[in-house]
Amino acid sequence: MRLGGNRFDRSELAGAFGDLGTLVPFVVGYITIARLDPQGVLLGFGLLALGTGLYFRTPMSVQPMKAIATVAITQPQLVTPGAIFASAVVTGLFWLGMGISGAVFWLAALTSRPVARGIVLGLGLSFILEGVSLMNQGPLVAIPAVLLTFFLLGLPRIPAMLILLAYGAAAALSLDPTLAHDLGSLAPSFRLPTLKMPLVSWREVVTGALVLAVPQTALTLGNAVIATAEEHNALFPHRRISVRLLAVDHGLMNLVAAPLGGVPMCRGAGGMAGHIRFGARTGGALVILGALLVVGALFFADSVATVFRLFPLPVLGVILFFGGIELAVGLNGDTFSRSERTVLVVTAGIALWNMGVAYLAGLLLHHAAQRGILRL
C-alpha cells in the first residue's frame, strides 16, 4: 500500500526495526539507570519517528544523541533528569540558531567531501566493531543469527529482519525461563501523557550545557548533519535535503521532545543505513516504528523493560553489524586523489575513537594538504 508518498508493506515493516541495535540499549539505559519516565522517552521517539516518516518520506533515522546518552548512563550520580532536560533544550536552541542564521552552511562549505565520507566510513566500521562486541556476549546465539541473516538478505521476498527478530525472541525465551511468565502477565494500561517541565537548578543547567551538550556538538555536526545529508542525498537524489534543514530539524526535534519527557535526539547516517539494509525505502518504515512506540508509550510504558528483553544483546549486535556493513560499502564508486584518500582513511580511523575529534582532525589535514603545508 502507498500513502502520501510512503510505502507500507513487509519490507518497510522489516526496515522499521533496522536501528534497534542503537535504540534499545540507550532507551533501556535512560529508563533503568538515568531514572527517566518510560512514557516520555518512548513518546518522544514515537512522535518524532511519525513526523519524520511523514515529512521526509525517506528512511531518515531518529536516534538518541550518543555522547549525551553515554555520559548520562555511565555517570548517573552526576547527570540528573533535570540535567538531561537542560541538555535537550540547550541542544535544540543551538541547532535552531545554527540553521536559522545559516552558520551551518559555512561549516558545511568548510568540510571537504573526503572528511564527510571518512566520517561515514568510520561510523560504519564503529558499528561493525560495536556489533561484534555485542555478539561476543553470546556467540552461540549470534553466529546462527549472522549466518541466517546473510542467507535471508539474498532472498529479497523474505523480510530478513522479521525472521531475525523471531529468532531473537525464541532465543530470549529459551535462555530466560522467567520471560514467558513476565510477558504473560503484561496487561495494557492507558496513561494520558503530560508535559514535563521539571524545576531545573543552575547546577543542572551547567551540567546539561557543558558536560552533555557541548561535547555532543562536533559529533552531531559531523555525523548527524553533514554525513547524514551526504549519505541521504546520494541514496535519494530525488528528495535532496540541505544541512540547514537538518540543523533546524535537530533544533525542533529536541525542543519538542524535552517537554514531553524525551531525551536529546539526532539523525544519523548509521541508523538510516540500518533501516535501508533491512528493507526500508520510504518513510513508511519510520511511520510504522513511530506508531508502535506511541502505542507502547500510551499503553505499555511501565512494561517496556520486559518487552525489550525479547531483543537479546547478541541479536542487537547482528543488527548493528549489518547496518555498519551497509554504511561502509556505500563508499563504492567514489573516486578520490591520493591525498584525499589519505584524509578519508585518517578521518575514518580517528572516528573509531572519537567522531568529533575525527571531524576536526580530518578538516585540519585536508586544508593543510590543500595549502601545500603537508604532502600526502
Residue frames relative to the residue before (quaternion, step in Angstrom):
aa qw qx qy qz dx dy dz
M 1.0000 0.0000 0.0000 0.0000 0.00 0.00 0.00
R 0.1623 -0.7657 0.6147 0.0975 3.56 -1.05 0.80
L 0.0654 0.7875 -0.6075 0.0801 3.54 -1.01 0.87
G 0.8575 -0.0152 -0.0208 0.5138 3.57 -0.71 1.10
G 0.7121 -0.4409 0.2564 0.4824 3.59 1.07 0.69
N 0.6518 0.4767 -0.3143 0.4992 3.60 1.28 -0.07
R 0.3365 -0.7251 0.5698 0.1909 3.51 -1.23 0.61
F 0.0908 -0.7828 0.6140 0.0447 3.58 -1.05 0.75
D 0.3233 0.7177 -0.5447 0.2892 3.53 -0.21 1.36
R 0.7685 -0.3594 0.2432 0.4701 3.58 -1.28 -0.14
S 0.6477 0.5295 -0.3284 0.4386 3.59 1.00 -0.79
E 0.6646 0.4844 -0.3054 0.4801 3.58 0.97 -0.82
L 0.6170 0.5361 -0.3411 0.4643 3.58 1.06 -0.73
A 0.6661 0.4848 -0.3022 0.4795 3.59 0.93 -0.87
G 0.6823 0.5013 -0.2887 0.4470 3.59 0.90 -0.91
A 0.5325 0.6423 -0.4017 0.3777 3.59 1.19 -0.48
F 0.7378 0.4138 -0.2194 0.4861 3.58 1.11 -0.70
G 0.4030 0.7724 -0.4293 0.2381 3.60 1.27 0.13
D 0.7252 0.3914 -0.2422 0.5122 3.59 1.23 -0.28
L 0.3179 0.7779 -0.4943 0.2223 3.60 1.21 0.33
G 0.5860 0.6073 -0.3728 0.3857 3.59 1.08 -0.64
T 0.6945 0.4039 -0.2578 0.5367 3.58 1.19 -0.53
L 0.6875 0.5326 -0.2916 0.3983 3.56 0.87 -0.99
V 0.7157 0.5029 -0.2865 0.3910 3.58 0.63 -1.13
P 0.6955 0.4738 -0.3270 0.4301 3.67 0.66 -0.92
F 0.6899 0.4734 -0.2963 0.4606 3.59 0.91 -0.84
V 0.6306 0.5217 -0.3419 0.4618 3.61 0.99 -0.74
V 0.6511 0.5004 -0.3153 0.4756 3.59 0.94 -0.87
G 0.6513 0.5207 -0.3150 0.4533 3.60 0.98 -0.81
Y 0.6464 0.5181 -0.3183 0.4608 3.57 0.95 -0.88
I 0.7079 0.4706 -0.2660 0.4546 3.57 0.96 -0.89
T 0.7784 0.3810 -0.1968 0.4585 3.58 0.76 -1.04
I 0.7618 0.3563 -0.1967 0.5040 3.61 1.01 -0.73
A 0.7533 0.3772 -0.2148 0.4941 3.59 0.84 -0.97
R 0.4027 -0.7762 0.4195 0.2438 3.58 1.36 0.04
L 0.3476 0.7254 -0.5195 0.2883 3.59 0.95 0.82
D 0.5770 -0.5814 0.4466 0.3601 3.56 -1.21 0.57
P 0.4673 -0.7016 0.4528 0.2905 3.65 -0.63 1.04
Q 0.6308 0.5533 -0.3533 0.4137 3.59 0.97 -0.78
G 0.6732 0.4999 -0.3058 0.4509 3.59 0.87 -0.91
V 0.6488 0.5187 -0.3192 0.4562 3.59 0.95 -0.85
L 0.7019 0.4612 -0.2699 0.4710 3.59 0.82 -1.01
L 0.6567 0.5209 -0.3162 0.4443 3.58 0.95 -0.87
G 0.6273 0.5351 -0.3402 0.4521 3.59 1.00 -0.77
F 0.6830 0.4669 -0.2863 0.4832 3.58 0.84 -0.95
G 0.6765 0.5250 -0.3051 0.4166 3.57 0.90 -0.93
L 0.6954 0.4670 -0.2857 0.4655 3.60 0.79 -0.97
L 0.6781 0.4803 -0.3016 0.4675 3.58 0.98 -0.79
A 0.6087 0.5243 -0.3584 0.4755 3.61 1.09 -0.57
L 0.6287 0.5251 -0.3276 0.4708 3.59 1.00 -0.81
G 0.6823 0.4876 -0.2846 0.4644 3.56 0.84 -0.99
T 0.6275 0.5494 -0.3270 0.4444 3.57 1.04 -0.82
G 0.6904 0.4831 -0.2896 0.4541 3.57 0.81 -0.98
L 0.6900 0.4840 -0.2853 0.4563 3.57 0.94 -0.85
Y 0.7149 0.4473 -0.2658 0.4671 3.60 1.02 -0.74
F 0.7697 0.3664 -0.2102 0.4787 3.58 0.64 -1.09
R 0.1690 -0.8223 0.5155 0.1719 3.59 1.10 -0.77
T 0.6202 0.4245 -0.3649 0.5495 3.54 1.16 0.77
P 0.6062 -0.5941 0.3758 0.3721 3.65 -1.16 0.36
M 0.1072 0.8069 -0.5629 0.1436 3.57 0.72 1.12
S 0.3512 -0.7886 0.4658 0.1943 3.56 -0.54 1.15
V 0.2129 -0.7023 0.6565 0.1747 3.52 -1.40 0.32
Q 0.0359 0.8333 -0.5432 0.0962 3.56 -0.44 1.24
P 0.5179 -0.5693 0.5086 0.3861 3.58 -1.25 0.27
M 0.4898 -0.6223 0.5086 0.3380 3.59 -1.09 0.66
K 0.4074 -0.7945 0.3981 0.2104 3.54 -0.37 1.31
A 0.6530 0.5081 -0.3374 0.4490 3.60 0.90 -0.81
I 0.6587 0.4941 -0.3056 0.4780 3.58 0.95 -0.88
A 0.6740 0.5081 -0.3029 0.4425 3.59 0.85 -0.97
T 0.6441 0.5370 -0.3277 0.4351 3.58 0.96 -0.84
V 0.6748 0.4740 -0.2945 0.4830 3.59 0.91 -0.91
A 0.6534 0.5328 -0.3188 0.4332 3.59 0.93 -0.91
I 0.7204 0.4454 -0.2493 0.4696 3.58 0.97 -0.85
T 0.7302 0.4291 -0.2491 0.4697 3.59 1.00 -0.74
Q 0.7770 0.2501 -0.1553 0.5565 3.61 1.21 -0.34
P 0.0187 0.8513 -0.5239 0.0223 3.62 0.67 1.05
Q 0.5956 0.5683 -0.3716 0.4293 3.59 1.17 -0.43
L 0.7005 0.4251 -0.2528 0.5145 3.59 1.23 -0.46
V 0.7742 0.3422 -0.1554 0.5092 3.55 0.89 -0.99
T 0.1402 -0.8020 0.5798 0.0321 3.56 -0.46 1.26
P 0.6705 -0.4608 0.3683 0.4499 3.62 -1.22 0.16
G 0.6255 0.5383 -0.3419 0.4496 3.59 1.07 -0.67
A 0.6476 0.5084 -0.3152 0.4720 3.58 1.03 -0.77
I 0.6271 0.5218 -0.3345 0.4718 3.60 1.06 -0.72
F 0.6248 0.5243 -0.3245 0.4790 3.59 1.03 -0.80
A 0.6670 0.5014 -0.3020 0.4609 3.58 0.88 -0.94
S 0.6473 0.5207 -0.3288 0.4492 3.61 0.96 -0.80
A 0.6376 0.5194 -0.3328 0.4614 3.60 1.03 -0.73
V 0.6660 0.4939 -0.3054 0.4682 3.59 0.96 -0.86
V 0.6584 0.5019 -0.3104 0.4671 3.61 0.90 -0.92
T 0.6525 0.5107 -0.3070 0.4682 3.57 0.94 -0.91
G 0.6644 0.5147 -0.3067 0.4467 3.57 0.91 -0.90
L 0.6720 0.4903 -0.2983 0.4679 3.59 0.91 -0.89
F 0.6388 0.5391 -0.3330 0.4363 3.58 0.98 -0.84
W 0.7378 0.4191 -0.2535 0.4644 3.60 0.73 -1.02
L 0.5865 0.5418 -0.3790 0.4679 3.57 1.11 -0.49
G 0.6563 0.4995 -0.3013 0.4786 3.58 1.00 -0.81
M 0.6407 0.5251 -0.3257 0.4557 3.59 0.98 -0.81
G 0.6921 0.4751 -0.2824 0.4643 3.57 1.02 -0.79
I 0.6863 0.4874 -0.2932 0.4534 3.57 0.82 -0.97
S 0.6962 0.4691 -0.2731 0.4698 3.59 0.97 -0.84
G 0.4282 -0.7020 0.4643 0.3290 3.59 1.17 -0.51
A 0.3914 0.7417 -0.4731 0.2701 3.61 1.25 0.07
V 0.6026 0.5713 -0.3655 0.4205 3.58 1.10 -0.61
F 0.5659 0.5875 -0.3861 0.4308 3.62 1.16 -0.50
W 0.6423 0.5294 -0.3221 0.4510 3.56 1.00 -0.87
L 0.6673 0.4934 -0.3002 0.4702 3.57 0.94 -0.88
A 0.6534 0.5075 -0.3160 0.4644 3.57 1.00 -0.79
A 0.6483 0.5092 -0.3200 0.4669 3.59 1.01 -0.78
L 0.6412 0.5233 -0.3138 0.4655 3.57 1.13 -0.67
T 0.6681 0.5126 -0.2864 0.4570 3.57 1.17 -0.59
S 0.3145 -0.7706 0.5272 0.1712 3.56 -0.57 1.16
R 0.6534 -0.5273 0.3796 0.3885 3.56 -1.25 0.43
P 0.6465 0.5096 -0.3570 0.4413 3.68 0.86 -0.71
V 0.6248 0.5204 -0.3472 0.4671 3.60 1.07 -0.65
A 0.6611 0.5044 -0.3080 0.4623 3.58 0.89 -0.93
R 0.6906 0.4621 -0.2866 0.4768 3.59 0.89 -0.88
G 0.6021 0.5510 -0.3525 0.4579 3.58 1.14 -0.56
I 0.6155 0.5279 -0.3336 0.4809 3.56 1.08 -0.75
V 0.6529 0.5146 -0.3097 0.4615 3.59 0.95 -0.90
L 0.6689 0.4889 -0.3022 0.4714 3.58 0.90 -0.94
G 0.6570 0.5122 -0.3133 0.4559 3.59 0.91 -0.88
L 0.6397 0.5181 -0.3230 0.4668 3.55 1.02 -0.79
G 0.6431 0.5240 -0.3196 0.4579 3.56 0.98 -0.85
L 0.6731 0.4880 -0.2926 0.4724 3.58 0.93 -0.90
S 0.6464 0.5127 -0.3294 0.4591 3.59 1.01 -0.77
F 0.6137 0.5291 -0.3450 0.4737 3.59 1.07 -0.67
I 0.6394 0.5238 -0.3245 0.4598 3.58 0.97 -0.85
L 0.6901 0.4768 -0.2813 0.4662 3.59 0.86 -0.96
E 0.6513 0.4998 -0.3181 0.4742 3.57 0.99 -0.80
G 0.6269 0.5352 -0.3266 0.4625 3.55 1.08 -0.74
V 0.6469 0.5087 -0.3133 0.4739 3.57 0.96 -0.86
S 0.6316 0.5377 -0.3325 0.4488 3.59 1.00 -0.81
L 0.6727 0.4741 -0.2972 0.4841 3.60 0.95 -0.83
M 0.6422 0.5250 -0.3256 0.4539 3.58 1.01 -0.80
N 0.6164 0.5723 -0.3367 0.4233 3.55 1.11 -0.68
Q 0.5951 0.5761 -0.3616 0.4280 3.59 1.24 -0.34
G 0.7946 0.0454 -0.0395 0.6042 3.58 1.29 -0.19
P 0.0791 -0.8583 0.5046 0.0486 3.59 0.59 1.11
L 0.6271 0.5438 -0.3512 0.4333 3.62 1.03 -0.63
V 0.6596 0.4455 -0.2969 0.5276 3.57 1.23 -0.44
A 0.7003 0.5176 -0.2740 0.4081 3.57 0.92 -0.94
I 0.6611 0.5421 -0.3321 0.3985 3.61 0.83 -0.93
P 0.6702 0.4545 -0.3260 0.4879 3.66 0.82 -0.78
A 0.6272 0.5446 -0.3414 0.4398 3.60 1.06 -0.72
V 0.6399 0.5139 -0.3229 0.4713 3.60 1.00 -0.80
L 0.6735 0.4926 -0.2960 0.4649 3.59 0.86 -0.96
L 0.6452 0.5219 -0.3125 0.4623 3.57 0.99 -0.86
T 0.6751 0.4975 -0.2974 0.4563 3.58 0.93 -0.90
F 0.6194 0.5304 -0.3447 0.4649 3.61 0.96 -0.81
F 0.6720 0.4998 -0.2961 0.4592 3.58 0.92 -0.91
L 0.7170 0.4729 -0.2639 0.4390 3.58 0.82 -1.02
L 0.6196 0.5512 -0.3549 0.4316 3.60 1.08 -0.63
G 0.6307 0.5140 -0.3293 0.4791 3.56 1.27 -0.29
L 0.6772 0.4140 -0.2740 0.5430 3.57 1.32 -0.03
P 0.2718 -0.8327 0.4548 0.1610 3.60 0.21 1.27
R 0.6748 0.5207 -0.3138 0.4183 3.61 1.01 -0.66
I 0.6823 0.4374 -0.2837 0.5125 3.58 1.24 -0.30
P 0.3537 -0.7518 0.5128 0.2161 3.64 -0.61 1.06
A 0.3496 -0.7869 0.4717 0.1899 3.57 -0.14 1.32
M 0.6512 0.5424 -0.3342 0.4124 3.58 0.91 -0.85
L 0.6607 0.5106 -0.3247 0.4443 3.59 0.90 -0.85
I 0.6405 0.4973 -0.3205 0.4896 3.60 1.03 -0.74
L 0.6446 0.5243 -0.3184 0.4563 3.58 1.00 -0.84
L 0.6603 0.4959 -0.3118 0.4699 3.59 0.95 -0.81
A 0.6318 0.5167 -0.3324 0.4727 3.59 1.03 -0.74
Y 0.6319 0.5200 -0.3215 0.4764 3.58 1.03 -0.81
G 0.6638 0.5123 -0.3032 0.4528 3.58 0.93 -0.90
A 0.6498 0.5117 -0.3151 0.4655 3.57 0.99 -0.84
A 0.6457 0.5127 -0.3209 0.4662 3.58 0.99 -0.83
A 0.6489 0.5118 -0.3143 0.4672 3.57 1.00 -0.84
A 0.6517 0.5197 -0.3163 0.4530 3.59 0.95 -0.87
L 0.6739 0.4989 -0.2962 0.4574 3.57 0.93 -0.88
S 0.6795 0.4852 -0.2960 0.4640 3.58 1.04 -0.73
L 0.7061 0.4605 -0.2612 0.4702 3.59 1.09 -0.71
D 0.7581 0.2889 -0.1597 0.5624 3.59 1.16 -0.57
P 0.2558 -0.8226 0.4852 0.1500 3.63 -0.04 1.23
T 0.6625 0.5079 -0.3170 0.4502 3.61 1.16 -0.38
L 0.5203 0.6843 -0.4066 0.3095 3.59 1.20 -0.42
A 0.6462 0.5267 -0.3339 0.4399 3.60 0.88 -0.89
H 0.6549 0.5048 -0.3133 0.4671 3.59 0.96 -0.83
D 0.6649 0.5076 -0.3050 0.4553 3.57 0.94 -0.92
L 0.6549 0.4968 -0.3152 0.4744 3.60 1.00 -0.78
G 0.6530 0.5319 -0.3114 0.4402 3.56 1.01 -0.80
S 0.6902 0.4749 -0.2792 0.4691 3.58 1.14 -0.57
L 0.4752 0.6695 -0.4507 0.3504 3.59 1.25 -0.02
A 0.0103 0.7753 -0.6312 0.0203 3.55 -1.08 0.76
P 0.4933 -0.6638 0.4617 0.3209 3.60 -0.89 0.86
S 0.0010 0.7816 -0.6226 0.0372 3.54 -1.03 0.87
F 0.2853 -0.8009 0.5027 0.1565 3.56 -0.22 1.29
R 0.0061 0.7758 -0.6306 0.0231 3.54 -0.98 0.95
L 0.3811 -0.7376 0.5151 0.2127 3.56 -0.65 1.13
P 0.3975 -0.7269 0.4968 0.2584 3.63 -0.73 0.96
T 0.1437 -0.7725 0.6132 0.0804 3.55 -1.19 0.59
L 0.5368 -0.5878 0.4827 0.3650 3.54 -1.21 0.44
K 0.1759 -0.7968 0.5744 0.0660 3.56 -0.92 0.96
M 0.0618 0.7889 -0.6028 0.1018 3.56 -0.29 1.30
P 0.1353 -0.8430 0.5144 0.0801 3.61 0.24 1.21
L 0.5020 -0.5911 0.5242 0.3520 3.51 -1.27 0.44
V 0.1050 -0.8239 0.5570 0.0011 3.55 -0.47 1.23
S 0.3447 -0.7393 0.5426 0.2007 3.56 -0.81 1.01
W 0.6458 -0.5122 0.3859 0.4143 3.57 -1.26 0.31
R 0.6041 0.5535 -0.3578 0.4480 3.57 1.08 -0.65
E 0.6668 0.4870 -0.3023 0.4763 3.59 0.99 -0.80
V 0.6060 0.5405 -0.3546 0.4635 3.59 1.08 -0.65
V 0.6624 0.4972 -0.3000 0.4733 3.59 0.93 -0.94
T 0.6521 0.5036 -0.3142 0.4715 3.60 0.94 -0.87
G 0.6737 0.5070 -0.2973 0.4480 3.56 0.90 -0.92
A 0.7045 0.4602 -0.2658 0.4704 3.57 1.00 -0.83
L 0.8028 0.3445 -0.1687 0.4564 3.59 0.63 -1.13
V 0.7247 0.4215 -0.2541 0.4823 3.60 0.96 -0.78
L 0.7782 0.3337 -0.1695 0.5043 3.59 1.03 -0.78
A 0.7716 0.4128 -0.2334 0.4239 3.60 0.48 -1.16
V 0.6851 0.5107 -0.3091 0.4176 3.61 0.78 -0.97
P 0.6840 0.4641 -0.3212 0.4621 3.68 0.78 -0.82
Q 0.6291 0.5493 -0.3353 0.4360 3.60 1.16 -0.50
T 0.5453 0.6940 -0.3852 0.2696 3.58 1.11 -0.70
A 0.6963 0.4649 -0.2916 0.4626 3.61 0.78 -0.96
L 0.6255 0.5322 -0.3340 0.4627 3.59 1.05 -0.74
T 0.6577 0.5013 -0.3092 0.4696 3.58 0.94 -0.87
L 0.6502 0.5177 -0.3185 0.4558 3.59 0.92 -0.88
G 0.7279 0.4540 -0.2580 0.4443 3.57 0.78 -1.02
N 0.7933 0.3273 -0.1622 0.4870 3.57 0.75 -1.05
A 0.7822 0.3966 -0.2081 0.4331 3.56 0.61 -1.13
V 0.7400 0.3659 -0.2264 0.5170 3.61 1.11 -0.54
I 0.7872 0.3397 -0.2026 0.4732 3.61 0.35 -1.22
A 0.7119 0.4465 -0.2769 0.4660 3.62 0.73 -1.00
T 0.6405 0.5212 -0.3336 0.4547 3.59 1.01 -0.74
A 0.6437 0.5030 -0.3235 0.4775 3.60 0.96 -0.81
E 0.6390 0.5328 -0.3154 0.4565 3.58 0.98 -0.89
E 0.7104 0.4539 -0.2600 0.4709 3.57 0.79 -1.03
H 0.6500 0.5306 -0.3146 0.4438 3.57 0.93 -0.90
N 0.7128 0.4613 -0.2711 0.4535 3.59 0.81 -0.95
A 0.6062 0.5300 -0.3557 0.4745 3.59 1.19 -0.48
L 0.7241 0.4344 -0.2388 0.4795 3.58 1.01 -0.81
F 0.8008 0.1675 -0.0610 0.5718 3.58 1.05 -0.76
P 0.0498 -0.8515 0.5216 0.0198 3.62 0.55 1.14
H 0.6274 0.5422 -0.3382 0.4449 3.59 1.21 -0.42
R 0.7541 0.2578 -0.1788 0.5770 3.61 1.26 -0.19
R 0.0226 0.8517 -0.5214 0.0466 3.54 0.78 1.06
I 0.1495 -0.7654 0.6214 0.0756 3.53 -1.20 0.71
S 0.3576 -0.7284 0.5428 0.2167 3.58 -1.19 0.48
V 0.6062 -0.5450 0.4216 0.3973 3.56 -1.23 0.36
R 0.5924 0.5624 -0.3705 0.4421 3.58 1.13 -0.57
L 0.6367 0.5175 -0.3247 0.4705 3.58 0.97 -0.84
L 0.6763 0.4928 -0.2981 0.4592 3.58 0.91 -0.88
A 0.6217 0.5315 -0.3491 0.4573 3.60 1.04 -0.68
V 0.6628 0.4787 -0.2980 0.4928 3.59 0.90 -0.94
D 0.6201 0.5612 -0.3194 0.4456 3.55 1.04 -0.85
H 0.6610 0.4926 -0.3027 0.4783 3.60 0.94 -0.86
G 0.6348 0.5319 -0.3317 0.4517 3.56 1.02 -0.76
L 0.6996 0.4675 -0.2736 0.4659 3.56 0.83 -1.00
M 0.6032 0.5736 -0.3598 0.4216 3.60 0.97 -0.81
N 0.7461 0.4260 -0.2335 0.4553 3.55 0.74 -1.05
L 0.6465 0.5017 -0.3275 0.4723 3.59 1.08 -0.59
V 0.6314 0.4883 -0.3279 0.5054 3.58 1.21 -0.44
A 0.6890 0.5092 -0.2896 0.4269 3.60 0.89 -0.96
A 0.6214 0.6044 -0.3539 0.3512 3.60 0.90 -0.91
P 0.7408 0.3979 -0.2710 0.4684 3.67 0.66 -0.90
L 0.5998 0.5446 -0.3658 0.4581 3.60 1.24 -0.20
G 0.5300 -0.6033 0.4193 0.4234 3.56 1.27 -0.33
G 0.4333 0.7103 -0.4459 0.3300 3.55 1.29 0.33
V 0.4773 -0.6574 0.5108 0.2814 3.53 -1.36 0.05
P 0.6616 -0.4867 0.3605 0.4421 3.62 -1.20 0.28
M 0.0739 -0.8246 0.5601 -0.0295 3.56 -0.78 1.10
C 0.0688 -0.7862 0.6138 0.0224 3.51 -1.28 0.48
R 0.5194 -0.5426 0.5253 0.4000 3.51 -1.37 -0.12
G 0.0411 -0.8109 0.5815 0.0511 3.58 -1.21 -0.21
A 0.4682 -0.6771 0.4912 0.2848 3.56 -0.87 0.96
G 0.6399 0.5406 -0.3272 0.4372 3.58 1.05 -0.73
G 0.6569 0.5022 -0.3140 0.4666 3.57 0.93 -0.83
M 0.6360 0.5209 -0.3244 0.4679 3.56 1.00 -0.81
A 0.6405 0.5226 -0.3193 0.4634 3.58 1.00 -0.83
G 0.6358 0.5317 -0.3291 0.4525 3.58 1.04 -0.76
H 0.6417 0.5131 -0.3211 0.4710 3.58 0.94 -0.85
I 0.6895 0.4896 -0.2797 0.4545 3.56 0.89 -0.98
R 0.6380 0.5615 -0.3360 0.4060 3.58 0.93 -0.90
F 0.7688 0.3502 -0.1890 0.5006 3.57 1.03 -0.73
G 0.8067 -0.3789 0.1254 0.4358 3.56 1.13 0.61
A 0.5549 0.6264 -0.4094 0.3635 3.63 1.12 -0.36
R 0.0294 -0.7953 0.6054 0.0023 3.56 -1.03 0.85
T 0.7604 0.2327 -0.1522 0.5869 3.59 1.26 -0.22
G 0.6755 -0.4817 0.3644 0.4230 3.54 -1.30 -0.12
G 0.4088 0.7242 -0.4652 0.3034 3.57 1.27 -0.02
A 0.6071 0.5640 -0.3511 0.4360 3.58 1.07 -0.74
L 0.6885 0.4693 -0.2877 0.4722 3.60 0.95 -0.83
V 0.6037 0.5391 -0.3580 0.4656 3.58 1.10 -0.63
I 0.6496 0.5098 -0.3123 0.4697 3.59 0.97 -0.87
L 0.6660 0.4972 -0.3015 0.4671 3.58 0.88 -0.97
G 0.6642 0.5161 -0.3037 0.4475 3.57 0.90 -0.93
A 0.6480 0.5171 -0.3235 0.4562 3.59 0.95 -0.85
L 0.6522 0.5111 -0.3156 0.4624 3.59 0.96 -0.85
L 0.6764 0.4900 -0.2975 0.4625 3.59 0.95 -0.83
V 0.6345 0.5153 -0.3358 0.4681 3.59 1.01 -0.73
V 0.6361 0.5083 -0.3280 0.4789 3.60 0.97 -0.82
G 0.6435 0.5218 -0.3135 0.4641 3.56 0.99 -0.85
A 0.6614 0.5139 -0.3033 0.4544 3.57 0.98 -0.86
L 0.7263 0.4541 -0.2501 0.4514 3.59 0.92 -0.87
F 0.8205 0.2770 -0.1074 0.4883 3.58 1.00 -0.83
F 0.8108 0.2291 -0.1021 0.5290 3.60 1.10 -0.55
A 0.2036 0.8327 -0.5003 0.1221 3.60 1.17 0.47
D 0.7245 0.4442 -0.2535 0.4620 3.57 0.90 -0.87
S 0.6939 0.4595 -0.2679 0.4853 3.59 1.28 -0.12
V 0.3815 0.7738 -0.4585 0.2132 3.58 1.28 -0.03
A 0.6283 0.5454 -0.3500 0.4305 3.60 0.98 -0.75
T 0.6448 0.5089 -0.3151 0.4753 3.58 1.07 -0.72
V 0.6583 0.5120 -0.3115 0.4555 3.59 0.92 -0.90
F 0.6774 0.5060 -0.2965 0.4440 3.58 0.93 -0.87
R 0.5326 0.6124 -0.4188 0.4073 3.61 1.21 -0.21
L 0.5489 0.6073 -0.3914 0.4203 3.60 1.27 -0.21
F 0.6929 0.4216 -0.2642 0.5219 3.59 1.28 -0.26
P 0.1962 -0.8069 0.5434 0.1226 3.65 0.05 1.19
L 0.6192 -0.5790 0.3855 0.3644 3.57 -1.09 0.72
P 0.6415 0.5169 -0.3625 0.4358 3.68 0.87 -0.70
V 0.6567 0.4912 -0.3144 0.4782 3.60 1.05 -0.69
L 0.6096 0.5175 -0.3478 0.4896 3.60 1.07 -0.67
G 0.6146 0.5475 -0.3346 0.4589 3.57 1.11 -0.68
V 0.6243 0.5294 -0.3335 0.4678 3.58 1.03 -0.75
I 0.6420 0.5187 -0.3203 0.4650 3.59 0.98 -0.84
L 0.6543 0.4998 -0.3068 0.4775 3.59 0.96 -0.86
F 0.6288 0.5646 -0.3218 0.4269 3.56 0.98 -0.92
F 0.7271 0.4217 -0.2515 0.4798 3.59 0.80 -0.95
G 0.5968 0.5378 -0.3636 0.4716 3.59 1.13 -0.52
G 0.6424 0.5216 -0.3113 0.4673 3.57 1.05 -0.78
I 0.6251 0.5284 -0.3349 0.4668 3.58 1.02 -0.77
E 0.6429 0.5303 -0.3178 0.4522 3.58 0.92 -0.93
L 0.6820 0.4873 -0.2865 0.4640 3.58 0.95 -0.88
A 0.6910 0.4964 -0.2875 0.4398 3.59 0.86 -0.93
V 0.7128 0.4448 -0.2786 0.4653 3.61 0.87 -0.85
G 0.4949 0.6666 -0.4239 0.3620 3.58 1.24 -0.12
L 0.5677 0.6035 -0.3816 0.4098 3.58 1.27 -0.18
N 0.4367 0.7028 -0.4621 0.3191 3.60 1.23 -0.18
G 0.7716 0.3400 -0.2588 0.4712 3.56 -0.94 0.89
D 0.5664 0.5697 -0.3981 0.4428 3.59 1.21 -0.25
T 0.1420 -0.7812 0.6032 0.0755 3.56 -0.95 0.87
F 0.0181 0.7966 -0.6007 0.0647 3.55 -0.77 1.10
S 0.5238 -0.5891 0.5057 0.3505 3.53 -1.29 0.42
R 0.7113 -0.4468 0.3161 0.4410 3.56 -1.29 0.18
S 0.6827 0.4808 -0.3010 0.4606 3.59 0.86 -0.91
E 0.6426 0.5167 -0.3258 0.4626 3.58 1.05 -0.75
R 0.6317 0.5179 -0.3340 0.4702 3.59 1.02 -0.72
T 0.6222 0.5383 -0.3387 0.4566 3.57 1.04 -0.73
V 0.6431 0.5112 -0.3120 0.4772 3.56 0.96 -0.91
L 0.6480 0.5345 -0.3135 0.4429 3.58 0.93 -0.92
V 0.7037 0.4707 -0.2732 0.4567 3.57 0.82 -1.03
V 0.6451 0.5112 -0.3248 0.4658 3.60 0.96 -0.84
T 0.6437 0.5167 -0.3186 0.4660 3.58 0.95 -0.89
A 0.6647 0.5040 -0.3037 0.4603 3.58 0.90 -0.92
G 0.6581 0.5240 -0.3137 0.4405 3.57 0.95 -0.86
I 0.6822 0.4629 -0.2902 0.4859 3.58 0.91 -0.89
A 0.5969 0.5877 -0.3568 0.4136 3.59 1.12 -0.66
L 0.5741 0.5801 -0.3813 0.4343 3.58 1.17 -0.45
W 0.6961 0.4249 -0.2578 0.5181 3.56 1.23 -0.48
N 0.7890 -0.1404 0.1505 0.5789 3.58 0.78 -1.07
M 0.4030 -0.7574 0.4643 0.2197 3.56 -0.51 1.21
G 0.6598 0.5152 -0.3131 0.4485 3.59 0.96 -0.81
V 0.6547 0.4919 -0.3038 0.4869 3.58 0.95 -0.88
A 0.6232 0.5473 -0.3387 0.4443 3.59 1.03 -0.80
Y 0.6379 0.5286 -0.3257 0.4557 3.57 0.97 -0.84
L 0.6948 0.4697 -0.2794 0.4675 3.59 0.83 -0.97
A 0.6584 0.5107 -0.3106 0.4573 3.60 0.95 -0.87
G 0.6577 0.5068 -0.3086 0.4640 3.58 0.94 -0.88
L 0.6294 0.5425 -0.3216 0.4541 3.56 1.03 -0.82
L 0.6803 0.4835 -0.2839 0.4721 3.58 0.86 -0.99
L 0.6627 0.5133 -0.3089 0.4492 3.59 0.93 -0.91
H 0.6607 0.5164 -0.3140 0.4451 3.58 0.91 -0.88
H 0.7209 0.4380 -0.2676 0.4657 3.59 0.79 -0.98
A 0.5855 0.5398 -0.3774 0.4726 3.61 1.15 -0.49
A 0.6596 0.4925 -0.3084 0.4767 3.61 0.97 -0.81
Q 0.6434 0.5379 -0.3208 0.4402 3.60 0.98 -0.81
R 0.7374 0.4011 -0.2205 0.4968 3.56 1.08 -0.74
G 0.5513 -0.6571 0.3731 0.3537 3.57 1.25 0.19
I 0.4091 0.7114 -0.4787 0.3119 3.57 1.26 0.22
L 0.7721 0.1518 -0.0814 0.6118 3.56 1.16 -0.74
R 0.2324 -0.7348 0.6151 0.1665 3.55 -1.16 0.62
L 0.1070 -0.8246 0.5554 0.0054 3.56 -0.52 1.23
